C-alpha cells in the first residue's frame, strides 16, 4: 500500500479492497455493512447496484484490483484502488471515518490517462444545468461531495453548486470537448 501525507488509518487499504471486491461481486448487503448511517441512507442496495451497472456500462467487465493508495485528510482516511476493466482502468475511492466506517464512495473514469481526456487523470463532467467542464483528479477527490456516481460541486461556468456526473469523452462532439476544455477547473 502506498501512503500519501499523514499516516493513514490502520487497515483502511484492506477494507477498501474488500469493499470494491464485494461491489464487483454484487454483494450489495455486505458492501454496505460498514457504511456510516448517513451513507446507508444516501445509498441503498438498489442504488449501489445501479451505480455499479453504470460503471460497468462505461468501462466493460471488471477484471481485478491493483495496489491501493491511502492518504489522511482531516478526520478521514481516503483510499483509492485501481480497478481494471475491459475498456479502461478506473479508481474506486473510499473515505473512512475515525471509526473505520465508509463515509464516502466514488469511481473515477479514465484515471490512467488512456481515455480521450487531455491530461492523465482529467475527467469531463456535465453539471445538472448541462455545462461541460474538465476537472483534475485532485479537484475530483478533494473539492466536491460525492453521492454514488454523482458529485455536488461548484460549476466553473457560473460558480453555482450543482450535481455533476462523469461523461464518456468518446460520446461527445469536438465542439462539446472544446467547451469542456474551456471550462477547466
C-alpha positions in Angstrom: 0.0 0.0 0.0 1.3 3.5 -0.9 0.8 6.1 1.8 0.4 9.8 1.0 0.5 12.6 3.6 -0.1 11.8 7.2 -0.4 8.3 8.4 -3.5 6.6 7.1 -5.9 4.7 9.3 -4.8 1.2 10.1 -6.4 -1.5 7.9 -8.1 1.1 5.6 -6.4 -0.2 2.4 -7.5 -3.7 3.1 -11.1 -2.6 3.9 -11.2 -0.6 0.7 -10.1 -3.6 -1.4 -12.7 -5.8 0.3 -15.4 -3.1 -0.3 -14.7 -3.0 -4.0 -14.5 -6.8 -4.2 -17.9 -7.0 -2.6 -19.3 -4.4 -5.0 -17.8 -6.2 -8.0 -19.3 -9.5 -6.9 -22.7 -7.9 -6.4 -22.7 -8.4 -2.6 -24.6 -5.2 -2.0 -25.6 -6.0 1.6 -22.0 -7.0 2.5 -20.6 -3.9 0.8 -23.0 -1.6 2.7 -22.4 -3.3 6.1 -19.6 -1.0 7.0 -21.2 2.2 5.7 -21.9 5.1 8.1 -25.6 5.7 8.8 -25.5 8.8 6.5 -24.1 6.7 3.7 -26.6 3.9 4.3 -29.5 6.4 4.0 -27.9 8.1 0.9 -27.1 4.9 -1.0 -29.3 1.8 -0.6 -28.6 -1.6 -2.1 -30.6 -0.8 -5.3 -28.8 2.5 -5.8 -25.4 0.9 -5.2 -26.3 -1.8 -7.8 -27.4 0.9 -10.3 -24.1 2.8 -9.7 -22.1 -0.3 -10.4 -24.2 -1.1 -13.5 -23.4 2.5 -14.7 -19.7 1.9 -14.1 -19.5 -1.4 -15.9 -21.6 0.0 -18.8 -18.9 2.7 -19.3 -15.8 0.5 -18.5 -16.7 -3.0 -19.5 -16.4 -6.2 -17.5 -14.4 -6.0 -14.2 -11.0 -7.7 -14.3 -9.5 -7.0 -10.9 -7.9 -4.5 -8.5 -4.4 -3.0 -8.2 -2.5 -1.7 -5.2 -4.4 0.8 -3.1 -3.0 4.2 -2.1 -4.2 5.8 1.1 -4.0 9.4 2.4 -5.2 11.0 5.6 -7.2 14.2 5.1 -8.6 15.8 8.3 -10.6 13.1 10.1 -10.9 10.9 7.0 -8.7 8.2 5.5 -9.1 8.2 1.8 -8.1 5.1 -0.1 -8.0 4.9 -3.9 -7.9 1.4 -5.5 -7.1 1.0 -9.3 -9.9 -1.1 -10.8 -9.1 -2.8 -14.1 -12.0 -3.2 -16.6 -12.1 -4.4 -20.2 -12.1 -0.9 -21.6 -10.0 1.1 -19.1 -8.6 1.4 -15.6 -10.7 3.4 -13.1 -10.1 4.2 -9.5 -12.5 3.3 -6.8 -12.1 5.7 -3.9 -13.5 5.2 -0.4 -13.3 7.6 2.5 -13.2 6.0 6.0 -14.1 7.9 9.2 -12.3 7.6 12.5 -14.3 4.5 13.4 -13.3 2.8 10.1 -16.8 3.2 8.6 -17.3 4.1 4.9 -18.1 7.8 4.8 -17.7 8.4 1.1 -17.5 6.3 -2.1 -16.9 7.2 -5.7 -15.5 5.9 -9.0 -13.2 7.9 -11.3 -13.2 7.1 -15.0 -10.0 7.0 -17.2 -7.7 7.9 -14.4 -4.9 6.0 -16.2 -4.7 8.6 -19.0 -5.7 6.1 -21.7 -9.1 7.8 -22.4 -9.7 10.8 -24.7 -9.1 13.4 -22.0 -6.4 15.9 -22.5 -4.2 15.0 -19.4 -3.9 11.8 -17.5 -6.4 11.9 -14.6 -8.5 14.7 -16.1 -12.2 13.9 -16.3 -15.0 15.6 -18.3 -18.2 16.2 -16.3 -21.6 17.7 -17.0 -23.4 19.7 -14.4 -27.2 19.4 -13.8 -27.6 22.6 -16.0 -25.8 20.9 -18.9 -22.5 22.7 -18.7 -19.5 20.7 -19.6 -16.1 21.1 -17.9 -12.8 19.3 -17.2 -11.7 18.6 -13.6 -8.3 17.3 -12.5 -8.0 14.2 -10.4 -7.0 16.3 -7.3 -10.1 18.5 -7.8 -12.3 15.5 -8.1 -11.0 14.0 -4.9 -10.8 17.0 -2.6 -13.1 19.7 -3.8 -16.5 18.0 -4.1 -19.1 16.0 -2.2 -19.8 12.5 -3.6 -23.1 10.6 -3.7 -22.7 7.3 -5.5 -21.6 8.2 -9.1 -22.8 11.8 -8.7 -20.9 14.7 -7.1 -22.0 18.0 -5.7 -19.6 20.7 -6.7 -19.3 24.3 -7.9 -19.8 24.6 -11.7 -17.0 26.6 -13.3 -19.3 28.2 -15.8 -21.4 30.2 -13.3 -19.8 29.1 -9.9 -23.1 27.7 -8.5 -23.1 24.4 -6.6 -24.8 21.6 -8.7 -24.8 17.9 -9.1 -22.3 16.7 -11.8 -21.8 13.4 -13.5 -18.9 11.9 -15.4 -19.2 12.0 -19.2 -17.5 9.5 -21.5 -15.5 11.8 -23.9 -15.9 9.3 -26.7 -19.6 10.2 -26.8 -19.0 14.0 -27.2 -18.7 16.0 -30.4 -15.5 18.0 -31.0 -17.4 21.2 -30.1 -18.5 19.7 -26.8 -15.0 18.6 -25.9 -13.7 22.1 -26.7 -16.5 23.6 -24.5 -15.4 21.3 -21.6 -11.7 22.2 -22.1 -12.5 25.9 -22.0 -14.1 25.3 -18.5 -11.2 23.6 -16.9 -11.0 23.5 -13.1 
